[in-house]
């Protein structure tokens, strides 16, 4: 028999009074200070066990009893709940402080990327084709204009590049569709969409028209993105990352959210940089396979880099390396040189 | 049963007592994050319930603690549904960029619904002395006060925004019920203009300090914003600091005014006297603590803020409050509240 002093809250009413709970293995009774029975029976549950808070006894009629002593338990030998014990265990807390950052790092650096790579082959090809089509449609309505290159010029480059692809030692799995667009805001640029659409801006073609190998290098770089399925992987990865973080940290606000957001954008940028160097490797390796030197790649990098700001920009790139989605052009050129 | 009521009782006044401890809550917070990660996010529903129960249980008015009655399963169901919707929307938006535009427009119409469902759920799950809170606001009103008025104030060059904010607060707080009785809010538009004016003044003051500082140290730095975008970083940080601090000034003035002008007729009155300077300092040091500790100080800062707000809130309980009966028993879905959280539009009441 055990007696616990506390407060008894009546069912569906704001009334409450001081009371004493008596508990034995047979039954539980709650008496007011004068000794009158307020409640008696066996049909009750206990509320959540929380550090520093008394354990609530919930009775079947909707009334409840709250002990005065936060440490009071119905069975005095009963330990606190498992969650409470974990939350108060010094070793577990220290372990959590160490493990949480490590696990978060692992999830974002290894877990999610691996999952993305595993999921991408399951995405139906028609869905990927739809992404290409819709994205290009969207870009055509906003940033891109129809190409001003003559049909002959377009056809000439298309044949050159596709010819190069077919003469590569190993056959490529994806069909490449080459498109030309005029884009004042993008300047000299090229990009690949997940299903194999490769878009060249007029500005890039005219910048490098005297250096066919450089244009070929850019083309191979974009093909590298397509063959490694970078677009789809990045898409799956960023969706999964925002899902996981939303699930784990639902109650964050303000600065903590900014910190977490900054961390995850830095991660995304680092993945994107990895993919860029993978595509660079694809380009330089295949230039070699075609019997050309990687100087075409270096020419392209230098031309694009100086068109977008020159020497000053190069210095800047070193500073921006952790924020940027691409490796610095100096780094990319140096790497290509080692492959010559 | 002993239902005798003291024949004559007087109104009782007292500060809100908050007894949560930073160290204790740190343990709950970090262990719950670990468990959430290990269980692939499932435990986060339990974490949410435990955290809320911890804060409610440690908040006492007139000697009685608040209770949070939601069950982890309710929260989990809501979370899973919200994630499903998020997945479908983001997959479709990626496949069809036009769908993203449609989804964004649809969200404008869904948002007020999510907000009122969230408020309704949270308040219904809040109980004080075995009597539940509730929320009566309708979708139409939510659309008007959350979306339409703030949007229309755009066309007045934001001059009408303080008025829109007053109407919004009034909508939220006057629709809260306790045991079926509504809160009555008598806020004044003038105070909202005053609060916004003070916040703007603080922003300008801090901006002036920022300019002087950058002028003083600019000879030490090479290049300018055009050639070195890294210089944008301190600017970004400064923007965040200014935003937090101006927000603290606004919050102090509005919270005090709102509490002082709100009552639960014949049941309870409220008084808030949060000193603007104190809230300003606590907000600033909280911000610094979180940044310097890479987020680890988060539990400590929330406990500290709760204690500050509790210390400066007084509740006067009328004798009639001892004789209330509860009429609310129905439950509502946790989905709305959680979907709002996932889409980052959770509405905080304090």
Boltz contact constraints between the chains, C-beta under 6 A:
constraints:
  - contact:
      token1: [A, 9]
      token2: [B, 130]
      max_distance: 6.0
  - contact:
      token1: [A, 12]
      token2: [B, 325]
      max_distance: 6.0
  - contact:
      token1: [A, 12]
      token2: [B, 326]
      max_distance: 6.0
  - contact:
      token1: [A, 13]
      token2: [B, 325]
      max_distance: 6.0
  - contact:
      token1: [A, 14]
      token2: [B, 129]
      max_distance: 6.0
  - contact:
      token1: [A, 14]
      token2: [B, 131]
      max_distance: 6.0
  - contact:
      token1: [A, 14]
      token2: [B, 322]
      max_distance: 6.0
  - contact:
      token1: [A, 14]
      token2: [B, 324]
      max_distance: 6.0
  - contact:
      token1: [A, 32]
      token2: [B, 2]
      max_distance: 6.0
  - contact:
      token1: [A, 36]
      token2: [B, 2]
      max_distance: 6.0
  - contact:
      token1: [A, 48]
      token2: [B, 53]
      max_distance: 6.0
  - contact:
      token1: [A, 50]
      token2: [B, 53]
      max_distance: 6.0
  - contact:
      token1: [A, 50]
      token2: [B, 54]
      max_distance: 6.0
  - contact:
      token1: [A, 51]
      token2: [B, 24]
      max_distance: 6.0
  - contact:
      token1: [A, 52]
      token2: [B, 24]
      max_distance: 6.0
  - contact:
      token1: [A, 53]
      token2: [B, 57]
      max_distance: 6.0
  - contact:
      token1: [A, 86]
      token2: [B, 31]
      max_distance: 6.0
  - contact:
      token1: [A, 87]
      token2: [B, 27]
      max_distance: 6.0
  - contact:
      token1: [A, 87]
      token2: [B, 28]
      max_distance: 6.0
  - contact:
      token1: [A, 87]
      token2: [B, 31]
      max_distance: 6.0
  - contact:
      token1: [A, 88]
      token2: [B, 27]
      max_distance: 6.0
  - contact:
      token1: [A, 93]
      token2: [B, 27]
      max_distance: 6.0
  - contact:
      token1: [A, 96]
      token2: [B, 30]
      max_distance: 6.0
  - contact:
      token1: [A, 96]
      token2: [B, 31]
      max_distance: 6.0
  - contact:
      token1: [A, 96]
      token2: [B, 34]
      max_distance: 6.0
  - contact:
      token1: [A, 97]
      token2: [B, 30]
      max_distance: 6.0
  - contact:
      token1: [A, 99]
      token2: [B, 34]
      max_distance: 6.0
  - contact:
      token1: [A, 100]
      token2: [B, 33]
      max_distance: 6.0
  - contact:
      token1: [A, 100]
      token2: [B, 34]
      max_distance: 6.0
  - contact:
      token1: [A, 103]
      token2: [B, 37]
      max_distance: 6.0
  - contact:
      token1: [A, 127]
      token2: [B, 95]
      max_distance: 6.0
  - contact:
      token1: [A, 130]
      token2: [B, 95]
      max_distance: 6.0
  - contact:
      token1: [A, 131]
      token2: [B, 95]
      max_distance: 6.0
  - contact:
      token1: [A, 134]
      token2: [B, 96]
      max_distance: 6.0
  - contact:
      token1: [A, 134]
      token2: [B, 97]
      max_distance: 6.0
  - contact:
      token1: [A, 138]
      token2: [B, 97]
      max_distance: 6.0
  - contact:
      token1: [A, 235]
      token2: [B, 94]
      max_distance: 6.0
  - contact:
      token1: [A, 239]
      token2: [B, 90]
      max_distance: 6.0
  - contact:
      token1: [A, 246]
      token2: [B, 342]
      max_distance: 6.0
  - contact:
      token1: [A, 247]
      token2: [B, 41]
      max_distance: 6.0
  - contact:
      token1: [A, 247]
      token2: [B, 44]
      max_distance: 6.0
  - contact:
      token1: [A, 248]
      token2: [B, 36]
      max_distance: 6.0
  - contact:
      token1: [A, 248]
      token2: [B, 41]
      max_distance: 6.0
  - contact:
      token1: [A, 250]
      token2: [B, 341]
      max_distance: 6.0
  - contact:
      token1: [A, 255]
      token2: [B, 287]
      max_distance: 6.0
  - contact:
      token1: [A, 255]
      token2: [B, 290]
      max_distance: 6.0
  - contact:
      token1: [A, 256]
      token2: [B, 290]
      max_distance: 6.0
  - contact:
      token1: [A, 256]
      token2: [B, 295]
      max_distance: 6.0
  - contact:
      token1: [A, 256]
      token2: [B, 298]
      max_distance: 6.0
  - contact:
      token1: [A, 259]
      token2: [B, 295]
      max_distance: 6.0
  - contact:
      token1: [A, 312]
      token2: [B, 227]
      max_distance: 6.0
  - contact:
      token1: [A, 319]
      token2: [B, 230]
      max_distance: 6.0
